[in-house]
Amino acid sequence: MFSIYILTYNEEIDIAACIESALLSDEIIVVDSCSSDRTVEIASSYPVRVVQHKFESHGRQRTWMLQELTTKHEWVYILEADERMTKELFQECLAAIKSQEYIGYYVAERVIFLGQWIRRSTQYPRYQMRLFRKDKVWFTDYGHTEREVCDGPTGFLQQTYPHYTCSKGLSRWLDKHNRYSTDEAYETLHQLERGNVKWMDLFFGRSEVEKRRSLKDLSLRLPFRPLLRFIYMYFILGGLLDGGAGFAWCTLQAFYEYLILLKVWEIQHMPSPNLASTQVSDLGKSNVDSIGVKPSS
């Protein structure tokens, strides 16, 4: 058996369905980032353990729960509130943890948007580290999200999990990605300063994860990124075959890319608040001195 963590913040719409999908396990731990809605109340009505911890970042939150919260089992699975565990995936997880070959497994998500599986333009399969030995994996921050660090070999599961990416409404999605774009802008600048594209990983990477990360690094350096992303997702990946939901998804992703570029420009060109306040302060002091009046203490 393995334990299941569920990460939450203001998830009153999704939390019940998420917990019910996870009740296949004999231990569920809801790690809540101090929600202001009914998330904790709803979660507490189920036979689960609820712990609150102030959110700092995605990577730190995951590492904290792995290090500080004891579990019945050495193997754990991470669920986001808008994701679901399936019976088929659960059974494959049970079989996987019996092997000594790997310390963790990547699982592919199925993005559900506007009530439809967006299979093509989401670059399916997109893998996330979900099932692992809690003493062998931790997380670091990467842009608006996190990146796993694994102390040992990893594998891939065949079953997938549904991710209801817009379950709380389009306005919530836009608000969330507006915040994410700021973190992505800083990460973009960091990546551009840090090094070059790993071309060998891009074409000959050992796994889909390595190839995708190299592709991400390459995309940061391309001109007209929002337009190129739309063309790539809608025409090359076949998003047009996902119907109206696919067109909406590709448009939103291109807009998100454009928002990141705008915030990169803003970071590079807008004066920092501290610098601006210092300049204003110095200007005020010089004006006062010029008329022979001392500032009041």
N, C-alpha and C positions, 0 to 999 in steps of 0.2 A: 504494500500500500504506500501511497505518497500523500503528503499534506498539500493543501491548496491555499495560497495567498490570494486575496482579492483586494486590489488597490482602489480606493474611492475618494472622491471629493465632490460633494453636492450631486449625488447619483441616485436621488430618490426615484427617478423614473426607471432606471435600469437595475438597481441593486437586487430586487426580489427575484427577477428572472435569472440573473447571474448566479445568485446563491442556489436557487432551485436546480440549476443545471449542474452545479458543483457538488450537490449532496450525495453523489456517488462515492465520495471520499468520506472517511471517518473523522477527518479533521479539516476544518475550514477556518482560516484566520482572516478577518476583515481588517485591513490596515487603513484607517480613515485619516485624511489630512485636515481634521477639524472642520468638518462640513457645517454649514449654517442652515441646511434644510433638514428633511426627515430621514436622511440616509442612515444615521446611527439607530434611530428609533425603529425603522423597518428591519434593519439587519439584526437588531437585538431580539426580534420576535422569532428568529430561527435558531436552531441549535448550533450556533457558531460562536467563535471567540471574537470580540470586537476590541480593537486597540486603536487609540488615537495618538497621532504624532504629528507635530507641526511640520508642514512641507517646506523643504529648502530647495530641492531639485529632484528630478526623476532618479538620477543615479544615486544620490545620497539616501533618498527614501528607501530604495530597494536594498542598498547595502546595509542600512540601519536595521531593517526588519530581518534580514538574513543573519546578522550578527547578534542582535539583541533579543529576538523572540524565539523561544524554544519551541520545538515541534516534536511530535510523536515519531516522525520518520525522517531519515536522512535525505530522502528524495523529496523535492517540492516542485510545485507547478505554480506559475504566476498567471493570474487572470486579471485583466482590466474589467471594470464594471460593465462596459459596453461589448464585452466578448462573452462567449458561451463555451462551456465544456459540452462535448457530445459523448454519447455512449460508445461510439466507435473509437473516438480518440482516447477515451478513458481506458478502454481495454488494450489499446496499443501501448499506452503509457505503462500499464501494469506489466505487459510482456517485456518492454524495453528495460525497465529497472532491474530485471533479473539478470541482465547481461553485465559483465565486468569490463566490456570493451570500451565503453564511453562514460564520461562523467556528466554529459549533458546532451540534450537534443533540441534541435531547431524544429519549429512547427510552422507550417504555412498558414497565413490568414486568408479568409474569404471575405472581401470587403462587400458589405451589404449597404447600398446607398439608394434612397428613394424606393425601398422595397425590393431591390433587385441586386443580384450578385454581379458586381462589376468585374468580370473575369479578365478581360483583355487589357484594358487601359491601366489597370493597377499593377501591371507587370507580374501577374500571378505565375508561379508561386513566389510570394515574398515571405521570407523566413524570419522568425523571431526566436530568440532563446527563451524557452518556456519551461521545459522539464530538465531538472539537473540536481546534482548532489549539492546541498547548500553549503558544504565546507569547501567546495571546489570552484565556485563561481561568485564573482562580485561584479559591481557595476560602476562605471564612471560616467560623467556627464558628457553629452555630445549634442551641441546645438540646443534645441528645445526638448530633446529626448535623452536617452541613455545609450551606452554601449557596454556590452558584456566583456568581462575578462575571465578567461577560462584556464584553469590549471589542469589541463589534460585534454585528451582527444574528444571530439564531439561528433555526433551523428545527426541524421535527419529522419523524422517520422513521416509516414505516408498520409495519415489522416490530417485533416485541417480543422480550424476552428472559425466560426462565423464572427465577424467584427462589424457591429452595427454602428458605423462611423458617424451617422447623422441622426441617431435615435432620439436625441434631445432637441431636435429642431435645427433649421438652417441658421437661425440667428446665433444660436449657441456655437455652431460650427465656425461661423465667421468670426465671432468674438475670440474663440480659442485660437484660431489660426492667425489672427491679428497679433496676439501675444507671442505665438510661436515664431512669427516672422522676425521679431526683434532678436530672439536668441539665435535664429538661423543666420541673421545678418552678421552678428558677431562671430559665429562659427565660420561663416564664409570668409571673412577677413583673416581669421586665424589660419584657415586651410591654405589660402593663397600665399600667406607669408611663410608657412611652415615647409613647403616642399613641392615636388613635382608629382605628376600622375604616375602611378605604378602600372606602367604599360603591360608588364608581364602578367600581373594579376588580372588586368582587364581582359586579356585574351586567353590566358592559360591558368587562371586562378584555380586553386584546388577545390573550391566550392562556389556555389551560387552567391554566398554571402561575400566572399572576397571580390568576385567580379562586380557585384552591385556597388560595393563601396568604392572601387576604382572608377566605375562609371559615374558615381556621384562626384568624385574629385574632378573628373574630366568636365562634367557639366558646369561646374563652377567657373570654368575658364572660357566658356563659349560665349560669343556675342549673341545678342537677341535671344537670350535664354527663355523668356516666357513664350515667345512665338515658336521656337524650336521644340519646347516641351509639348506644346499643344499638337504640333505636327507629328512629333514622335509618338505621343500617346494615342491620338485620334486616328491617324492614318497608318503609321508603321505598325504599332501594336494592335491596331484593329478596334479601337474604341468605338468607331462608327457602327460596329456590329452589336454594341451594347445598347443601341437605341437611344431614346431621349435621355435616359439616365446616364448613359456613357458620355453624351455630348455635354451634359451639365457637369459631370465629374471632371472631364478634361478642361473645360472652361475655368472651373474653380481652381484647379491645380495650376493652370497657367497664370491666373490672377494672383495666386499665392506666391508664385515665383517672381512676379513683377513687384509684389509688395516687399519681398526680401531685397530686391535690387534697389528700390526706393529707400529702404532703411539703411542699406550699405552706404548709399550716397549721403544720406543724412548724417550718419556717424562720421564720415570722412570730412564733411564740409560745415556742419553746424558747430558753432562754438560751444564748448562745454559750459554748464552752469557755473562752475567754480571760477573758470577763467573770466567769464562775462561779469560775474559779481566783483571780481578783483579789479577788472578794468574800470567798472563804474565807480568803485570805491576810490581808486586812485584819481579818477577824473574829478570826483567830488572834492577830494582833498586839495587838489591843485587849484580848483576854482576858489575854494575858501581861502587858501593861502594867498592867492593873487589879490584879494580885496582886504587882506590883513585881519581876517577874523579867524580865531582859533575854534576848532570844533569843540563842542561841549563834551564833557567826560561822562 
